[in-house]
């Protein structure tokens, strides 16, 4: 598959995933166990939620930047 098509597909998947992830993260942030927690625990929770989207997308990003096809 050409690199250009890989990047297009990857970009569409990333945007869709981040949009859905943001909705789920907002719902989790409003959970009672988070709202009732202390300040440092809340900060840690928000930091984890803010960075956790990267892990599932790493294989996709590696695929997008993969080797070019030989013609």
N, C-alpha and C positions, 0 to 999 in steps of 0.2 A: 504494500500500500504506500502510495507517495507520502512524503513527510507533510506536505501541505494539507492533505486530507486528514491525516492523523491529528494534526494540530487543530483543525476545525472540529472534528469529532470530540477531541479531548476538551476543547474550550466549551463546547455545548454541554458536555457531561459535567464539567466542573461548575459551571454557572448554575445548572439545575440542582446539582448536589448541594452546593453552598446555600442556595435559596431554601431548599427543604431542611437542611441542617439548621439554618438560622431559626426557622419556625419551631423545630423541635427543641433547640437550645433555649429559646425564649420561654417555651412551655415548661421546661425543666427548671429554669431559673425562678419561675413563679411557684414552684412546689413549696409546700409548707415546711418540709425539713430544711430547705435552703433559707427560707425567710426567717425561720426561728433560730437559725444558727448564729454563732458569734461572728463578729466582723472578719477576723482572720480566716475562719472557715469559709465564709462567703467569698472572700477574695480568692482563696485557693480554688473554690468551686468554679468561679467565673473564669479564672485563668485556665483551668482544665477545659472547660467548655469552649473557651476562645481558641484553644490550640488543637483540640481533638480532631477537628475536621481535616487536618493535614495528613494524619496517618492513613486513613483509607484511600486518600488520593495519591499517595506516593507511587504506587505501582502504575497508575494511569499516567502520571507525569513522566515516569521513566519510559513508558511505552511511547508517549508522544515524542520524546527526544531520542528515540531509538535509532539504530543505524538506517541509513537510506538504502533503498532498493538499488540494485545494480541493473542497468539497462542493457 
